[in-house]
Amino acid sequence: MYTTLISTDELAERLSDSSLALFDVRHDLMQPERWGADEYQKAHIPGATFLHIDDDLSGPKNGRNGRHPLPTPEAAAALFGRVGIDASKQVVAYDQSTGVFASRLWWMLRWLGHEAVAVLDGGFGKWTREGRAVTSDTTERKATTFVVKNVAPTVNSAGVEASLSRHTLLLLDARAPERFRGEVEPIDPVAGHIPGAVNRPASLNVTGNGVFKPAGSLRAEYQALLGGRPHSDVVHYCGSGVTACHNILAMQIAGLTATRLYPGSWSEWISSSARPVAKATAKASRSST
């Protein structure tokens, strides 16, 4: 059973396995409507079914719950059943390269108790660089019943707000440093970060070719950020609750489990002007290779 990552070699060996449920989750935040679906139609890994970050892996937006609100457990379970995921399936998710979007599906399945889910290390980019098979044929999966085993805890905006004065949570922000500092904001209407948060850009989880760093390296980097605090204090956020899942995956690879997600993230946080915003210098992760 693969529960964090699967290599291109390992996936290639399992493509004909009937227990494999393979999903293409390619996405572009600057071209959200059609880019992923268009890329899927051009070419994808044989047997893959496309899932859209907005249409499939997010719930309805109401203007106060962020850009990619988490669906209810019932809605997510219904989706997973429709696309053929049940307890017998080994799920593999991939995106264009680093796993930032694939990790959203990985996290959602684990959120509902399905542990047999992994992200393709290096994504479609690595797969195609290695000259492996692709197709433009659409794969329709037979519907089944997805049973929710448990619902893992998350943290909402009220929980984050309540923690600020007591410093009970260690907030890790997965966005790029310039967005964290509030110097630029290409997507959301307000720039900055949640006061007291620590910046851990998701880009630091991978090497230059888009594969995850070794578990030992990730463990050392995250432990340095924790500064002796238990990893159970960690709550991850980003712009909208997608990229933060990449940091959760990285910590899982590192053996630092039981961290939580703030699903609404920055785009929900700033929907209320009463919530505080910080900018400029704050404790941040040092770049590493």
Backbone as CSV, one residue per row, in Angstrom:
resi,resn,N_x,N_y,N_z,CA_x,CA_y,CA_z,C_x,C_y,C_z
1,MET,0.848,-1.197,0.000,0.000,0.000,0.000,0.880,1.242,0.000
2,TYR,0.582,2.165,-0.889,1.295,3.435,-0.972,0.460,4.494,-0.261
3,THR,1.099,5.185,0.689,0.341,6.138,1.499,0.866,7.563,1.435
4,THR,1.994,7.776,0.783,2.514,9.137,0.620,2.888,9.388,-0.841
5,LEU,3.957,8.735,-1.305,4.430,8.919,-2.668,4.509,7.583,-3.394
6,ILE,4.423,7.656,-4.724,4.695,6.518,-5.580,5.589,7.018,-6.708
7,SER,6.608,6.260,-7.050,7.537,6.680,-8.104,6.961,6.363,-9.482
8,THR,7.529,6.964,-10.498,7.091,6.667,-11.863,7.342,5.205,-12.209
9,ASP,8.438,4.646,-11.755,8.708,3.221,-11.995,7.630,2.353,-11.359
10,GLU,7.283,2.659,-10.123,6.281,1.865,-9.414,4.910,1.987,-10.054
11,LEU,4.555,3.197,-10.487,3.260,3.364,-11.146,3.226,2.626,-12.471
12,ALA,4.290,2.700,-13.251,4.338,2.012,-14.541,4.102,0.518,-14.384
13,GLU,4.617,-0.058,-13.307,4.441,-1.489,-13.062,3.006,-1.837,-12.685
14,ARG,2.234,-0.849,-12.209,0.891,-1.122,-11.687,-0.231,-0.615,-12.581
15,LEU,0.085,-0.083,-13.743,-0.953,0.536,-14.569,-2.088,-0.415,-14.931
16,SER,-1.799,-1.685,-15.079,-2.846,-2.643,-15.459,-3.535,-3.282,-14.261
17,ASP,-3.167,-2.884,-13.076,-3.744,-3.443,-11.850,-5.168,-2.928,-11.663
18,SER,-6.118,-3.845,-11.528,-7.526,-3.450,-11.409,-7.826,-2.714,-10.110
19,SER,-6.936,-2.833,-9.123,-7.165,-2.138,-7.854,-6.667,-0.697,-7.885
20,LEU,-6.011,-0.304,-8.980,-5.483,1.059,-9.097,-6.574,2.027,-9.541
21,ALA,-6.678,3.143,-8.855,-7.573,4.240,-9.256,-6.695,5.466,-9.453
22,LEU,-6.493,5.854,-10.712,-5.534,6.893,-11.072,-6.265,8.176,-11.464
23,PHE,-5.811,9.311,-10.916,-6.495,10.573,-11.166,-5.520,11.674,-11.566
24,ASP,-5.913,12.399,-12.582,-5.177,13.556,-13.101,-5.793,14.801,-12.467
25,VAL,-4.985,15.549,-11.697,-5.492,16.717,-10.976,-4.719,17.964,-11.419
26,ARG,-4.280,18.005,-12.670,-3.531,19.175,-13.132,-4.411,20.421,-13.076
27,HIS,-3.784,21.541,-12.712,-4.544,22.771,-12.499,-3.605,23.969,-12.616
28,ASP,-4.164,25.100,-12.972,-3.412,26.356,-13.023,-4.275,27.420,-12.361
29,LEU,-3.784,27.977,-11.253,-4.562,28.973,-10.517,-4.839,30.225,-11.333
30,MET,-3.997,30.508,-12.327,-4.202,31.683,-13.163,-5.077,31.381,-14.377
31,GLN,-5.312,30.107,-14.659,-6.206,29.680,-15.741,-7.083,28.546,-15.210
32,PRO,-7.882,28.827,-14.189,-8.527,27.738,-13.456,-9.645,27.016,-14.189
33,GLU,-10.322,27.692,-15.099,-11.522,27.089,-15.672,-11.226,25.882,-16.549
34,ARG,-10.271,26.030,-17.492,-10.121,25.004,-18.517,-8.735,24.393,-18.633
35,TRP,-7.698,24.999,-18.052,-6.347,24.547,-18.357,-6.139,23.072,-18.052
36,GLY,-6.506,22.636,-16.865,-6.279,21.243,-16.502,-7.027,20.279,-17.390
37,ALA,-8.304,20.572,-17.635,-9.110,19.698,-18.483,-8.565,19.661,-19.905
38,ASP,-8.120,20.813,-20.407,-7.565,20.849,-21.763,-6.288,20.027,-21.859
39,GLU,-5.427,20.145,-20.841,-4.194,19.355,-20.837,-4.504,17.870,-20.754
40,TYR,-5.498,17.518,-19.975,-5.910,16.119,-19.878,-6.365,15.586,-21.229
41,GLN,-7.152,16.382,-21.952,-7.650,15.945,-23.243,-6.535,15.777,-24.270
42,LYS,-5.488,16.583,-24.137,-4.357,16.453,-25.058,-3.592,15.156,-24.812
43,ALA,-3.280,14.895,-23.569,-2.513,13.694,-23.222,-2.516,13.505,-21.712
44,HIS,-2.631,12.262,-21.288,-2.575,11.931,-19.872,-2.068,10.506,-19.714
45,ILE,-1.791,10.121,-18.479,-1.329,8.759,-18.218,-2.480,7.791,-18.468
46,PRO,-2.235,6.696,-19.181,-3.323,5.746,-19.477,-4.056,5.299,-18.223
47,GLY,-5.386,5.337,-18.291,-6.217,4.910,-17.176,-6.606,6.014,-16.224
48,ALA,-6.050,7.208,-16.424,-6.340,8.309,-15.504,-7.693,8.944,-15.795
49,THR,-8.366,9.355,-14.732,-9.607,10.119,-14.800,-9.312,11.523,-14.291
50,PHE,-9.893,12.528,-14.951,-9.619,13.911,-14.561,-10.552,14.358,-13.445
51,LEU,-9.964,15.046,-12.454,-10.731,15.705,-11.395,-10.319,17.166,-11.340
52,HIS,-11.303,18.049,-11.265,-11.059,19.482,-11.279,-11.009,20.014,-9.848
53,ILE,-9.993,20.815,-9.560,-9.826,21.370,-8.218,-11.059,22.160,-7.784
54,ASP,-11.595,22.988,-8.670,-12.752,23.821,-8.323,-14.054,23.031,-8.358
55,ASP,-14.284,22.325,-9.457,-15.584,21.694,-9.677,-15.775,20.407,-8.894
56,ASP,-14.690,19.672,-8.646,-14.801,18.369,-8.001,-14.287,18.342,-6.564
57,LEU,-13.180,19.042,-6.318,-12.516,18.921,-5.018,-12.737,20.136,-4.122
58,SER,-13.751,20.918,-4.421,-14.121,22.067,-3.594,-15.631,22.106,-3.419
59,GLY,-16.053,22.745,-2.339,-17.471,22.921,-2.101,-17.962,24.261,-2.613
60,PRO,-19.239,24.565,-2.446,-19.794,25.839,-2.908,-19.183,27.034,-2.168
61,LYS,-18.931,28.101,-2.906,-18.401,29.330,-2.312,-19.548,30.258,-1.931
62,ASN,-19.368,30.969,-0.816,-20.407,31.920,-0.398,-19.839,33.319,-0.171
63,GLY,-18.558,33.528,-0.545,-17.936,34.821,-0.362,-17.256,34.992,0.986
64,ARG,-17.482,34.031,1.891,-16.885,34.112,3.226,-16.075,32.869,3.586
65,ASN,-16.040,31.883,2.694,-15.391,30.614,3.027,-14.203,30.283,2.125
66,GLY,-13.647,31.284,1.464,-12.431,31.075,0.689,-12.663,30.662,-0.748
67,ARG,-11.551,30.578,-1.469,-11.623,30.265,-2.902,-11.824,28.782,-3.202
68,HIS,-11.381,27.919,-2.296,-11.563,26.478,-2.486,-12.106,25.864,-1.199
69,PRO,-13.341,26.194,-0.857,-13.888,25.668,0.398,-13.953,24.146,0.379
70,LEU,-13.754,23.562,1.536,-13.795,22.116,1.662,-15.241,21.634,1.530
71,PRO,-15.499,20.624,0.700,-16.858,20.080,0.654,-17.206,19.417,1.984
72,THR,-18.467,19.173,2.196,-18.850,18.396,3.370,-18.341,16.968,3.206
73,PRO,-18.135,16.244,4.302,-17.743,14.837,4.171,-18.708,14.036,3.307
74,GLU,-19.999,14.341,3.424,-20.995,13.609,2.635,-20.834,13.876,1.144
75,ALA,-20.585,15.145,0.793,-20.407,15.491,-0.619,-19.125,14.888,-1.173
76,ALA,-18.050,14.930,-0.379,-16.788,14.349,-0.832,-16.920,12.846,-1.006
77,ALA,-17.582,12.180,-0.076,-17.771,10.736,-0.178,-18.590,10.375,-1.413
78,ALA,-19.605,11.171,-1.709,-20.417,10.921,-2.903,-19.571,11.041,-4.166
79,LEU,-18.714,12.065,-4.224,-17.818,12.225,-5.368,-16.902,11.017,-5.499
80,PHE,-16.265,10.629,-4.411,-15.323,9.519,-4.476,-16.015,8.237,-4.931
81,GLY,-17.241,8.014,-4.474,-17.984,6.847,-4.929,-18.286,6.916,-6.419
82,ARG,-18.679,8.103,-6.903,-18.999,8.260,-8.333,-17.814,7.954,-9.224
83,VAL,-16.601,8.263,-8.743,-15.421,8.045,-9.588,-14.721,6.729,-9.251
84,GLY,-15.420,5.828,-8.562,-14.931,4.469,-8.438,-13.963,4.197,-7.312
85,ILE,-13.963,5.015,-6.273,-13.058,4.785,-5.147,-13.814,4.101,-4.019
86,ASP,-13.293,2.967,-3.596,-13.791,2.318,-2.388,-12.598,1.766,-1.618
87,ALA,-12.863,1.014,-0.575,-11.792,0.556,0.312,-10.793,-0.361,-0.380
88,SER,-11.170,-0.950,-1.517,-10.277,-1.879,-2.220,-9.291,-1.175,-3.147
89,LYS,-9.412,0.128,-3.313,-8.639,0.833,-4.324,-7.376,1.477,-3.755
90,GLN,-6.304,1.320,-4.524,-5.084,2.095,-4.304,-5.189,3.321,-5.193
91,VAL,-5.368,4.473,-4.589,-5.523,5.708,-5.351,-4.153,6.332,-5.587
92,VAL,-3.940,6.831,-6.800,-2.752,7.611,-7.132,-3.217,8.896,-7.799
93,ALA,-2.704,10.022,-7.323,-3.030,11.331,-7.894,-1.772,11.957,-8.457
94,TYR,-1.922,12.647,-9.577,-0.780,13.373,-10.129,-1.238,14.705,-10.690
95,ASP,-0.288,15.641,-10.752,-0.525,16.906,-11.440,0.631,17.147,-12.399
96,GLN,0.851,18.408,-12.774,1.844,18.667,-13.805,3.271,18.418,-13.348
97,SER,3.556,18.577,-12.043,4.952,18.409,-11.643,5.103,18.089,-10.166
98,THR,5.022,19.089,-9.301,5.482,18.947,-7.918,4.494,18.278,-6.969
99,GLY,3.247,18.109,-7.382,2.255,17.507,-6.504,1.449,18.485,-5.682
100,VAL,1.595,19.781,-5.931,0.865,20.789,-5.158,-0.645,20.583,-5.267
101,PHE,-1.134,20.281,-6.465,-2.578,20.092,-6.639,-2.988,18.656,-6.335
102,ALA,-2.154,17.691,-6.693,-2.452,16.292,-6.390,-2.558,16.061,-4.887
103,SER,-1.821,16.840,-4.114,-1.856,16.655,-2.664,-3.216,17.037,-2.071
104,ARG,-3.996,17.843,-2.774,-5.351,18.159,-2.294,-6.203,16.893,-2.279
105,LEU,-6.162,16.099,-3.355,-6.908,14.846,-3.385,-6.347,13.875,-2.356
106,TRP,-5.024,13.806,-2.255,-4.387,12.948,-1.253,-4.911,13.293,0.144
107,TRP,-4.921,14.585,0.477,-5.352,14.985,1.808,-6.832,14.686,2.022
108,MET,-7.678,14.964,1.036,-9.112,14.767,1.201,-9.461,13.308,1.457
109,LEU,-8.793,12.400,0.759,-9.070,10.988,0.989,-8.622,10.560,2.386
110,ARG,-7.466,11.012,2.804,-7.004,10.688,4.152,-7.885,11.351,5.207
111,TRP,-8.402,12.510,4.916,-9.331,13.215,5.799,-10.525,12.328,6.143
112,LEU,-10.955,11.521,5.172,-12.119,10.659,5.367,-11.729,9.211,5.649
113,GLY,-10.444,8.974,5.953,-10.037,7.665,6.426,-9.519,6.697,5.399
114,HIS,-9.335,7.138,4.139,-8.790,6.248,3.099,-7.278,6.452,3.039
115,GLU,-6.527,5.480,3.540,-5.078,5.642,3.651,-4.323,5.226,2.389
116,ALA,-4.917,4.381,1.569,-4.226,3.886,0.378,-4.307,4.921,-0.754
117,VAL,-3.610,6.021,-0.559,-3.574,7.080,-1.563,-2.176,7.674,-1.575
118,ALA,-1.653,7.893,-2.772,-0.299,8.410,-2.923,-0.254,9.414,-4.062
119,VAL,0.729,10.298,-3.993,0.990,11.287,-5.043,2.128,10.782,-5.908
120,LEU,1.982,10.920,-7.216,3.050,10.522,-8.143,4.198,11.510,-8.016
121,ASP,5.340,11.032,-7.554,6.497,11.891,-7.316,7.054,12.397,-8.642
122,GLY,7.031,13.719,-8.823,7.490,14.323,-10.067,6.392,14.562,-11.079
123,GLY,5.227,13.963,-10.856,4.056,14.236,-11.668,4.157,13.885,-13.134
124,PHE,3.249,14.485,-13.911,3.179,14.217,-15.342,4.453,14.670,-16.048
125,GLY,5.060,15.727,-15.525,6.295,16.208,-16.133,7.390,15.159,-16.120
126,LYS,7.604,14.518,-14.991,8.619,13.472,-14.885,8.235,12.271,-15.730
127,TRP,6.965,11.924,-15.709,6.464,10.782,-16.497,6.782,10.968,-17.985
128,THR,6.506,12.146,-18.507,6.728,12.376,-19.938,8.207,12.559,-20.260
129,ARG,8.972,13.154,-19.345,10.415,13.280,-19.585,11.073,11.916,-19.720
130,GLU,10.511,10.945,-19.060,11.052,9.588,-19.138,10.534,8.810,-20.338
131,GLY,9.723,9.460,-21.156,9.239,8.832,-22.380,8.189,7.756,-22.162
132,ARG,7.459,7.843,-21.080,6.461,6.818,-20.771,5.165,7.054,-21.547
133,ALA,4.331,6.036,-21.570,3.115,6.051,-22.383,2.135,7.122,-21.927
134,VAL,1.502,7.764,-22.899,0.403,8.686,-22.647,-0.706,8.378,-23.648
135,THR,-1.885,8.891,-23.375,-3.026,8.677,-24.253,-3.937,9.892,-24.195
136,SER,-4.817,10.011,-25.169,-5.864,11.034,-25.129,-7.237,10.400,-24.910
137,ASP,-7.272,9.100,-24.719,-8.531,8.388,-24.494,-9.051,8.680,-23.088
138,THR,-10.318,9.044,-23.001,-10.939,9.337,-21.718,-11.275,8.056,-20.972
139,THR,-11.009,8.036,-19.683,-11.323,6.874,-18.849,-12.508,7.190,-17.952
140,GLU,-13.568,6.407,-18.076,-14.727,6.535,-17.196,-14.696,5.387,-16.199
141,ARG,-14.702,5.707,-14.930,-14.613,4.681,-13.900,-16.015,4.267,-13.433
142,LYS,-16.149,2.998,-13.111,-17.426,2.470,-12.632,-17.696,2.957,-11.221
143,ALA,-18.888,3.466,-11.018,-19.255,3.987,-9.701,-19.309,2.877,-8.662
144,THR,-19.040,3.243,-7.439,-19.079,2.309,-6.314,-19.556,3.079,-5.087
145,THR,-19.342,2.535,-3.913,-19.730,3.221,-2.677,-18.492,3.501,-1.848
146,PHE,-18.266,4.757,-1.556,-17.156,5.145,-0.688,-17.694,5.294,0.721
147,VAL,-17.109,4.563,1.645,-17.541,4.596,3.037,-16.560,5.436,3.844
148,VAL,-17.066,6.442,4.525,-16.235,7.293,5.383,-15.868,6.524,6.641
149,LYS,-14.577,6.317,6.859,-14.122,5.589,8.049,-14.038,6.502,9.261
150,ASN,-13.596,7.707,9.037,-13.533,8.719,10.094,-13.313,10.060,9.422
151,VAL,-13.543,11.125,10.141,-13.312,12.475,9.624,-12.239,13.115,10.483
152,ALA,-11.075,13.335,9.887,-9.946,13.890,10.633,-10.237,15.347,11.011
153,PRO,-9.732,15.793,12.141,-10.013,17.170,12.578,-9.308,18.209,11.717
154,THR,-9.980,19.318,11.521,-9.400,20.492,10.877,-9.558,21.664,11.847
155,VAL,-9.066,22.826,11.450,-9.187,24.027,12.274,-9.906,25.095,11.459
156,ASN,-10.902,25.732,12.031,-11.629,26.785,11.315,-11.098,28.166,11.717
157,SER,-11.673,29.192,11.125,-11.178,30.552,11.374,-11.334,30.946,12.840
158,ALA,-12.422,30.501,13.473,-12.620,30.834,14.889,-11.527,30.201,15.745
159,GLY,-11.141,28.983,15.406,-10.079,28.319,16.140,-8.747,29.021,15.977
160,VAL,-8.474,29.489,14.751,-7.241,30.230,14.508,-7.256,31.533,15.293
161,GLU,-8.370,32.266,15.227,-8.470,33.542,15.947,-8.268,33.351,17.450
162,ALA,-8.880,32.312,17.982,-8.791,32.084,19.423,-7.370,31.746,19.863
163,SER,-6.587,31.207,18.934,-5.228,30.791,19.291,-4.218,31.929,19.262
164,LEU,-4.551,33.041,18.603,-3.545,34.072,18.348,-2.958,34.657,19.622
165,SER,-3.788,34.973,20.563,-3.276,35.596,21.792,-2.602,34.585,22.709
166,ARG,-3.011,33.313,22.601,-2.463,32.278,23.485,-1.288,31.525,22.859
167,HIS,-1.098,31.714,21.539,-0.008,31.043,20.809,-0.082,29.522,20.963
168,THR,-1.297,29.005,20.932,-1.476,27.561,21.099,-1.266,26.789,19.804
169,LEU,-1.334,27.471,18.669,-1.126,26.818,17.379,0.112,27.390,16.706
170,LEU,0.800,26.551,15.947,1.906,27.000,15.123,1.421,27.007,13.681
171,LEU,1.156,28.196,13.158,0.604,28.338,11.814,1.727,28.332,10.786
172,LEU,1.666,27.399,9.837,2.637,27.340,8.744,1.951,27.768,7.456
173,ASP,2.480,28.802,6.841,1.936,29.378,5.614,2.740,28.841,4.433
174,ALA,2.069,28.168,3.505,2.742,27.481,2.395,2.948,28.345,1.162
175,ARG,2.561,29.618,1.213,2.672,30.463,0.024,4.110,30.938,-0.203
176,ALA,4.328,31.509,-1.373,5.640,32.056,-1.714,6.005,33.175,-0.743
177,PRO,7.300,33.369,-0.466,7.713,34.370,0.530,7.203,35.773,0.258
178,GLU,7.190,36.202,-1.002,6.754,37.564,-1.299,5.264,37.756,-1.032
179,ARG,4.474,36.697,-1.191,3.055,36.780,-0.845,2.891,36.780,0.674
180,PHE,3.642,35.935,1.354,3.597,35.908,2.815,3.935,37.272,3.405
181,ARG,4.968,37.921,2.859,5.385,39.219,3.388,4.426,40.341,3.015
182,GLY,3.521,40.077,2.086,2.572,41.100,1.670,3.104,42.045,0.622
183,GLU,4.202,41.668,-0.033,4.796,42.534,-1.060,4.009,42.484,-2.362
184,VAL,3.460,41.321,-2.688,2.625,41.137,-3.871,1.463,40.229,-3.487
185,GLU,0.371,40.334,-4.226,-0.751,39.425,-4.043,-1.489,39.290,-5.372
186,PRO,-1.138,38.270,-6.156,-1.697,38.141,-7.497,-3.106,37.571,-7.551
187,ILE,-3.609,37.038,-6.444,-4.893,36.330,-6.494,-5.927,36.927,-5.547
188,ASP,-5.552,37.136,-4.300,-6.516,37.587,-3.298,-6.496,39.102,-3.149
189,PRO,-7.599,39.706,-2.682,-7.701,41.168,-2.635,-6.904,41.851,-1.529
190,VAL,-6.425,41.102,-0.550,-5.640,41.657,0.544,-4.335,40.898,0.638
191,ALA,-3.241,41.625,0.817,-1.924,41.000,0.933,-1.523,40.864,2.391
192,GLY,-0.643,39.913,2.658,-0.127,39.737,4.005,-0.283,38.319,4.500
193,HIS,-0.248,38.141,5.819,-0.365,36.810,6.407,-1.042,36.902,7.767
194,ILE,-1.403,35.764,8.310,-2.016,35.718,9.625,-0.936,36.031,10.664
195,PRO,-1.200,36.927,11.603,-0.182,37.287,12.596,0.385,36.064,13.326
196,GLY,1.695,36.056,13.456,2.363,34.976,14.162,2.697,33.766,13.318
197,ALA,2.238,33.761,12.065,2.481,32.609,11.207,3.951,32.530,10.792
198,VAL,4.376,31.328,10.430,5.723,31.053,9.941,5.609,30.655,8.476
199,ASN,6.474,31.192,7.658,6.428,30.891,6.236,7.232,29.629,5.918
200,ARG,6.559,28.653,5.345,7.219,27.463,4.801,6.689,27.250,3.397
201,PRO,7.329,27.902,2.394,6.859,27.747,1.012,6.864,26.284,0.590
202,ALA,5.790,25.850,-0.016,5.702,24.462,-0.472,6.795,24.123,-1.475
203,SER,7.292,25.129,-2.176,8.355,24.891,-3.159,9.607,24.318,-2.520
204,LEU,9.789,24.522,-1.207,10.971,24.004,-0.528,10.888,22.504,-0.258
205,ASN,9.728,21.915,-0.493,9.578,20.480,-0.244,10.191,19.619,-1.337
206,VAL,10.456,20.224,-2.490,10.910,19.444,-3.643,12.271,19.926,-4.128
207,THR,12.909,19.073,-4.913,14.183,19.416,-5.538,13.923,20.141,-6.853
208,GLY,14.980,20.492,-7.546,14.845,21.234,-8.792,14.094,20.503,-9.884
209,ASN,14.055,19.180,-9.829,13.326,18.436,-10.864,11.923,18.040,-10.433
210,GLY,11.449,18.617,-9.341,10.057,18.452,-8.953,9.750,17.251,-8.090
211,VAL,10.764,16.468,-7.684,10.522,15.334,-6.798,10.774,15.754,-5.354
212,PHE,10.114,15.066,-4.436,10.251,15.414,-3.034,11.664,15.126,-2.527
213,LYS,12.103,15.968,-1.610,13.370,15.737,-0.936,13.287,14.451,-0.106
214,PRO,14.426,13.858,0.229,14.407,12.666,1.089,13.739,12.954,2.431
215,ALA,13.181,11.905,3.017,12.458,12.058,4.279,13.328,12.683,5.362
216,GLY,14.604,12.281,5.434,15.484,12.823,6.460,15.704,14.315,6.319
217,SER,15.841,14.774,5.089,16.023,16.206,4.847,14.779,16.986,5.241
218,LEU,13.621,16.469,4.833,12.373,17.140,5.191,12.183,17.174,6.700
219,ARG,12.516,16.081,7.356,12.354,16.042,8.817,13.230,17.091,9.494
220,ALA,14.477,17.205,9.055,15.385,18.184,9.657,14.880,19.606,9.433
221,GLU,14.387,19.896,8.241,13.916,21.242,7.927,12.681,21.603,8.752
222,TYR,11.745,20.680,8.842,10.527,20.982,9.594,10.796,21.028,11.103
223,GLN,11.659,20.177,11.590,11.981,20.246,13.010,12.654,21.567,13.364
224,ALA,13.449,22.090,12.433,14.049,23.402,12.667,12.978,24.482,12.768
225,LEU,11.936,24.374,11.958,10.829,25.323,12.031,10.057,25.184,13.342
226,LEU,9.880,23.939,13.776,9.111,23.702,14.994,9.803,24.269,16.227
227,GLY,11.124,24.294,16.205,11.854,24.849,17.346,11.555,24.168,18.659
228,GLY,11.353,22.865,18.608,11.077,22.118,19.824,9.610,21.932,20.146
229,ARG,8.728,22.623,19.429,7.296,22.446,19.675,6.822,21.117,19.096
230,PRO,5.818,20.487,19.688,5.294,19.241,19.125,4.629,19.494,17.774
231,HIS,4.801,18.556,16.853,4.224,18.784,15.529,2.697,18.760,15.560
232,SER,2.117,18.255,16.628,0.657,18.286,16.744,0.124,19.708,16.912
233,ASP,1.000,20.677,17.220,0.590,22.087,17.301,0.421,22.726,15.928
234,VAL,0.924,22.065,14.878,0.992,22.698,13.560,-0.372,22.716,12.878
235,VAL,-0.717,23.886,12.356,-1.879,24.063,11.487,-1.387,24.703,10.193
236,HIS,-1.726,24.085,9.081,-1.250,24.531,7.778,-2.301,25.399,7.081
237,TYR,-1.826,26.441,6.423,-2.714,27.214,5.559,-1.932,27.745,4.371
238,CYS,-2.645,28.286,3.410,-2.032,28.866,2.204,-3.010,29.910,1.695
239,GLY,-3.165,30.025,0.388,-4.134,30.970,-0.142,-5.560,30.472,-0.029
240,SER,-5.747,29.160,-0.261,-7.120,28.652,-0.309,-7.255,27.209,0.153
241,GLY,-6.256,26.670,0.842,-6.375,25.322,1.370,-5.942,24.223,0.418
242,VAL,-5.242,24.571,-0.661,-4.743,23.573,-1.612,-3.248,23.344,-1.405
243,THR,-2.445,24.385,-1.586,-0.996,24.253,-1.443,-0.598,23.809,-0.044
244,ALA,-1.369,24.173,0.953,-1.072,23.752,2.328,-1.026,22.237,2.451
245,CYS,-1.807,21.533,1.641,-1.813,20.068,1.694,-0.454,19.503,1.289
246,HIS,0.300,20.243,0.477,1.638,19.809,0.075,2.562,19.785,1.282
247,ASN,2.441,20.777,2.156,3.235,20.780,3.381,2.813,19.654,4.332
248,ILE,1.520,19.366,4.373,1.060,18.241,5.194,1.658,16.942,4.668
249,LEU,1.658,16.769,3.349,2.257,15.579,2.746,3.746,15.501,3.060
250,ALA,4.442,16.628,2.930,5.882,16.638,3.222,6.155,16.239,4.664
251,MET,5.360,16.732,5.594,5.548,16.362,6.993,5.193,14.900,7.235
252,GLN,4.210,14.398,6.497,3.877,12.974,6.606,5.043,12.117,6.112
253,ILE,5.644,12.500,4.997,6.822,11.794,4.486,7.931,11.812,5.528
254,ALA,8.059,12.934,6.221,9.102,13.103,7.238,8.799,12.372,8.538
255,GLY,7.623,11.772,8.638,7.247,11.083,9.864,6.677,11.992,10.930
256,LEU,6.333,13.219,10.540,5.752,14.188,11.464,4.255,14.256,11.184
257,THR,3.508,13.392,11.813,2.098,13.205,11.483,1.202,14.037,12.397
258,ALA,-0.090,13.897,12.169,-1.121,14.506,13.022,-1.128,16.028,12.976
259,THR,-0.652,16.618,11.876,-0.813,18.062,11.712,-2.174,18.330,11.066
260,ARG,-2.647,19.556,11.187,-4.008,19.865,10.746,-4.035,20.952,9.680
261,LEU,-5.142,21.018,8.968,-5.353,21.988,7.904,-6.369,23.038,8.337
262,TYR,-6.092,24.299,8.000,-7.107,25.348,8.068,-7.642,25.474,6.642
263,PRO,-8.739,24.809,6.307,-9.188,24.712,4.915,-9.476,26.055,4.251
264,GLY,-10.085,26.988,4.965,-10.426,28.274,4.355,-9.216,29.111,4.011
265,SER,-8.174,29.001,4.816,-6.886,29.656,4.594,-7.017,31.166,4.400
266,TRP,-6.015,31.760,3.747,-5.925,33.216,3.644,-7.151,33.837,2.981
267,SER,-7.674,33.210,1.931,-8.799,33.803,1.212,-10.056,33.843,2.067
268,GLU,-10.205,32.930,3.011,-11.306,33.022,3.970,-10.982,34.026,5.060
269,TRP,-9.747,33.992,5.567,-9.347,34.864,6.669,-9.632,36.329,6.351
270,ILE,-9.327,36.752,5.147,-9.474,38.167,4.787,-10.893,38.539,4.381
271,SER,-11.808,37.565,4.384,-13.198,37.897,4.037,-13.873,38.718,5.129
272,SER,-13.264,38.755,6.309,-13.756,39.605,7.402,-12.694,40.646,7.733
273,SER,-13.058,41.914,7.647,-12.106,42.984,7.942,-11.761,43.053,9.428
274,ALA,-12.512,42.322,10.252,-12.238,42.319,11.689,-11.041,41.446,12.047
275,ARG,-10.629,40.586,11.129,-9.498,39.702,11.430,-8.185,40.420,11.162
276,PRO,-7.198,40.254,12.028,-5.943,40.975,11.870,-5.096,40.433,10.721
277,VAL,-4.321,41.336,10.144,-3.423,41.016,9.024,-2.033,41.529,9.361
278,ALA,-1.024,40.716,9.095,0.365,41.128,9.306,1.082,41.197,7.970
279,LYS,2.088,42.065,7.909,2.894,42.196,6.698,4.363,42.283,7.078
280,ALA,5.195,42.307,6.030,6.641,42.505,6.165,7.294,41.379,6.940
281,THR,8.347,41.702,7.664,9.215,40.689,8.239,8.510,39.904,9.327
282,ALA,8.631,38.591,9.214,8.192,37.665,10.259,9.084,36.452,10.148
283,LYS,9.107,35.646,11.165,9.939,34.445,11.134,9.601,33.622,9.904
284,ALA,10.612,33.256,9.134,10.380,32.537,7.898,11.393,31.440,7.720
285,SER,11.028,30.480,6.859,11.934,29.376,6.575,13.074,29.838,5.695
286,ARG,14.246,29.329,5.961,15.387,29.606,5.116,15.357,28.690,3.906
287,SER,15.706,29.232,2.742,15.749,28.416,1.535,16.825,27.356,1.682
288,SER,16.560,26.196,1.117,17.538,25.121,1.133,17.431,24.328,-0.151
289,THR,18.416,23.507,-0.387,18.446,22.755,-1.630,18.282,21.270,-1.350
